[in-house]
Amino acid sequence: MAPVKKPVNSLVIDAGPIIKNSPPVSTLIAQAEAIFTIPSVVSEIRDEATRARVETTLLPFLTQRNPRPETVKIVSDFARKTGDYQVLSATDIQLIALAREIECERNGGDWRLRNAPGQKGTNGKPPKKEKKSTEDDAETPAESQAAEDNEDGWTTTSNTNTKPKRKQRKHKSSKEAEPTPPAVKENDAETPAEPQAAGDSDSDDWITPSNIKRKQQEDDKAGSGAAEPRHMQAAIMTTDYAMQNVILQMGLNLLSPALNRIKFAKSYVLRCYACFLVTKQMDKQFCPRCGKPSLTRVSCSTSATGEFKLHLKKDWQINNRGERYSIPKPATKSASGRITSGGGAQGWGADLILAEDQREYTRAMSELKRQKQRDLMDEDYLPGILTGDRSRAGGRPKVGAGRNVNSRKRH
């Protein structure tokens, strides 16, 4: 009896699934022929309990390997074109490069991949195969999967419109006296109706703690209408959104912790409504191009075909609350801190932050970097809801005058 082929031949895993132990080691070994990662991922594990678990259970089955420098350069250039390079670490780029390297080795080249974001189709056609197929046949692209079904083991959907054969009429016998269920007409052929079970109930439709994982896997499979390969030569597993964006646009196989193939990744970017620049640096407060505080958070998605799409609201309007009146003139302070000229009533507008290269903004950012994490058990610490200091949402400096400055006061 021939051994059962596992779904994945070579699986590259990130630090997230290793630290969270999701999926467990037994599942990884059962679903992948070989498990790969880079040495820096293992060195990132600092927790003693996690490190002991990895060394005893996963490390004997884990192959540590560094990608070649030329492959790292290809991935770095690709990430620059997608805009994810600034938010990806060196470890992230090396993991993607390792997955690309193994993909090219297993499939005989990069013909399944893309060299640039938004490229229509893949780099080329699959190499010519020998007459006698082997177990390590290369994967076929999505556009030619129908022609290669029987050769590479791609799954196909069954045709439900096939007409069932009519049953031959038997000779008269004593069994004809028994009542037969009424016939229903389906697809122009008469088939006997299925008897309804007496104990039939819709209990399977309810989501319970015992079947929630199975329901999630069924939803993931139902969401991908295209046929899935029974055997993938190379795949990568990660939970990082920036990595998923690069992986999908490049054409690599991406797996979730449930070992389902991800074909659609959703994340968020910042979009400037003044110059329409899109940046993936979520910590930015000013537009890198025009320098205005006009960045808005927008959801985006990446499909398995490498299509990057922004999801904008049709009826979205700029919120100009707080801009009814102009801001006061810049205030001038003396050495003692007293305002000598400019500014509004009671010194309002003296420390407004309006640009990224402003002295007040750079000082506030440097203070945030030096500030240590607050201890919740400290007696002198009070949360913002008690002190009323709600201006720094998300731990960032307040930019502009705010939206409540020129709002109408209620009497």
Phi, psi and omega in degrees: 000127183289143179294148181285130180283133180283155184299326184236136177277307182233121183242125176260127185241148179268177181290332182301304178299331180289315182291318181281350183056041179225108005280163179294167184297321181299324178290320178298317180293325181285336185257345183230140177289320180219143181243128184238155169197176179258156183299330181293335178292318179292324180289342178288340182283112183254336181293133185293317181294317179294319180295321178295321179294319180294318182292329183270329186253315187263323187301324177297336181256003186258132177256117180265128186207139177261140179285165178286151181299325180293326177290322177298321179294321179298315180292321179296317178295323178293318180293329176294323180289328178278345181088010181261358187296323184289338181257359178263139176274172179296327177293320179297317181294321179292325177295315178296322179295322177295319178295321178293320181296315179292324177300316180292325179290318185284326184256007176071042179127179183259031183291340178274348189259180178237143181269343183213149177296141180078008179292132179278118181081180181265183185290335182184193180263155179296149179294155181293136182260156176285165181297321180267115183283146178251176182288334184260041177298143180288155178287156178253148178290169185295326184286340180245017184288331181292326181281342185251018186303308186284343183270318187255359177080029175285143180284148178232149179277138181284146181277117183276354181269007179292131183281129177288150181288144177286141178282138179288140180284130180273164176291158181297137179211184182287343181285345181291343178287342180285142179291140179247149181293149181295149182270143177246150184264118181223121179058044176061026177220139182273123177232144179295140180289142180286134178293142181275132181289142184289325183264025182290136180211165180259032181291335181287342181282343181279143178267122181237164178302336182280333184242015184291322179293321179293321178295321179295320178294322178294323178292321178296320179289324180288332181289337179261106183284335182284159181288144181258144177286141177287335182220121177255132181289321181213144179206163179227142181240122179204157177248004180279127184292320180295321177295319179297323179296316180291319182297314182292319180290332178283333179104009178283157177282124182247130181242147175271168176301339175274009179062031171258146181285126180271125179245358184210119180242130181246135179211192183229147176226172175252130182237131179275124180276002176265311180244002174065027175281142178247123178233148180255010174274096187288349179271000180286142174245346178234147181294130179295340183266303185264346176079008181268152175279060187239033180269134177237149181275123184232139176279146180219165181216155177229127180267172180292340177276003178087011181277121178260129188222135174265139181253097182257146177283138182290324184257025182287137178229150180289131179277105181260025178292136183091002181245025181289321177242156179284158181284156180290167178293155179301138183270146177250129182248152175272181180295330180279353180097001181278136180285124181263326180205157179079184180081170181258197180295136179059032176077014181291138179091009182284326185241037179289136176258116185237353181212158183286330181269014179285149185296323180294325181288316178296324178293319179293322179292322178292326177292323178294324179290324179281340184290130179277162179293132183287139178271122181292339180270001179289137182291331183274356183270131175230134179293163184295334181291338178266324181278341182084003179275089182247013187285330184263079179285128181076013178074025180244157180295150178283129182249131178083184182274346182096169184265350183259008183289311185257016180289153183288132180274139178270133181260000000 
